[in-house]
Amino acid sequence: MQYPERLDRYRGQVEAALEQYAAAFNGPAALREAMSYSLRAGGKRLRPTLLLSTCDLFNGDGHDPWPAACALEFVHTYSLIHDDLPALDNDDLRRGMPTCHKRFGEALAILAGDALLTEAFHLIGRSYRHAAPAVGIALTAELSEAAGAAGMVGGQVLDTVNVDPHAPIMAVEQVHRMKTGALIIASVRCGAIVGGADEESLAALTRYAAHIGLAFQVTDDILDVTSTAQELGKTIGKDAAQHKTTYVSAWGVEKSRAYAAELIDRAVAELSVFGDRAATLRDLAHFIRERKN
Amino acid sequence: MQYPERLDRYRGQVEAALEQYAAAFNGPAALREAMSYSLRAGGKRLRPTLLLSTCDLFNGDGHDPWPAACALEFVHTYSLIHDDLPALDNDDLRRGMPTCHKRFGEALAILAGDALLTEAFHLIGRSYRHAAPAVGIALTAELSEAAGAAGMVGGQVLDTVNVDPHAPIMAVEQVHRMKTGALIIASVRCGAIVGGADEESLAALTRYAAHIGLAFQVTDDILDVTSTAQELGKTIGKDAAQHKTTYVSAWGVEKSRAYAAELIDRAVAELSVFGDRAATLRDLAHFIRERKN
């Protein structure tokens, strides 16, 4: 499946915004270079796109969603840099390019990750401090909760340091909810907060995000056995080599596909209250089921 | 010089507050253990003490300074964990105990640092989101700016990755301003913000903090050649072994002592407008000049 046009438009705008922020980074040149290198490495920009298209569902009070959208991508990028480190996943390639530590050395990769995580909160802090303090502190709370010990970092610990090769798939699903699901949910919730969503909409969108977050992981497991390294731009077959429990190892490809389809159906059902305004979020859900990379 | 009683009282209260927060950490047990281990490793708790005693100068609007104070210590602790890593300073001992990666392995040390940094913003986010959003987003902005690429992380890059052994001392001083000075200034500024300081007081306190931050580094360089590993609880003589420019290598011990004394005098002079209320901040300044560890 081609990347849907509506999503591609958001991606182009996100690339331009990230470029602007990267060009304005402060600090030593070597650090800025390492931060920008990883930030520019591409990808679908799924989290900013989710944030922006969720925000666009509402009329809002005219608050600017761009700092929040880019902050989400900073956090995602920092997590990839640290996950790729020799002490963790020890990956040499990311999106077909040398990983940050292969290109800049381990010390600078650790510090570039630290700086991007910190810069995410600085971007939120300085952008909303005067214009919308209540929105800004809500974003700080949502993002830090999702990215922290009970969310993304905790999931990474369970996925890398404390791996149980005999874990049942539902225990592995809980790891996915923390490692990747939490930040996807935060992207949607932050978009809803900037847009000024009511509680009911926020709850429906949170469920939408939880479903697509899991579906993304199911299709990830499927692609890990059905795709090629070239198509994916990263090492494949790693889960099997590490004897990790995956949806595919537990259920096989067909049942995993059916589960992904069910999750996407449930995600899309949550969007019905928004009618045509949710077209982009619907495209995104369908893309996740059909994606080839 | 003994640690002054007024400061020791703050330290005791900070230890208790950190303990409470550590006991309530979420996430996988292994991660919580690594985070708590480093947080409990002691130290003078200089940054929370600065924040709390600065806040106490003002009547304020009754906002709670404790989440901000502990968030500062989370950030400081994360920076020590990452600085000690093999790829950076490669230190085995910190405050007389095995460093986080020696005790828990490198992967968990990296992730425990990431989680503590994130948890600092989560603590601020959840504590001030409803009670004082404008204070909370100001703290987010101040802390993230001080800890980021233009502050602490940037200073660490210049101190570890891009070291120039022939750097003149005034260039090294700029590195100190970033690596340790920025977070000390942020401690005082965050205390002033929670306390509701006026602009003039904030400016005077910022200058006070800049002076004691530099003085702290000067006395650090002096202790590195005049103290023992046992007294300091860390490796000594490292700067000389690495041929780094220090105040002592540039100026000798006596002139360095005189410079520290001058910085402390200037710091104390900034406190005159606060009269007796600034007794703790004055104690702190004098302690930094006289300290033996």
Interface residues (C-beta under 8 A of the other chain):
Chain A: F25 N26 G27 P28 A30 L31 R32 M35 H82 L85 A87 L88 G105 E106 A107 L108 I110 L111 G113 D114 A115 L117 T118 E119 F121 H122 I124 G125 R126 Y128 R129 P133 A134 G136 I137 A138 T140 A141 E142 L143 S144 E145 A147 G148 A149 A150 V153 G154 Q156 V157 L158 T160 V161 N162
Chain B: F25 N26 G27 P28 A30 L31 R32 M35 H82 L85 A87 L88 G105 E106 A107 L108 I110 L111 G113 D114 A115 L117 T118 E119 F121 H122 I124 G125 R126 Y128 R129 P133 A134 G136 I137 A138 T140 A141 E142 L143 S144 E145 A147 G148 A149 A150 V153 G154 Q156 V157 L158 T160 V161 N162
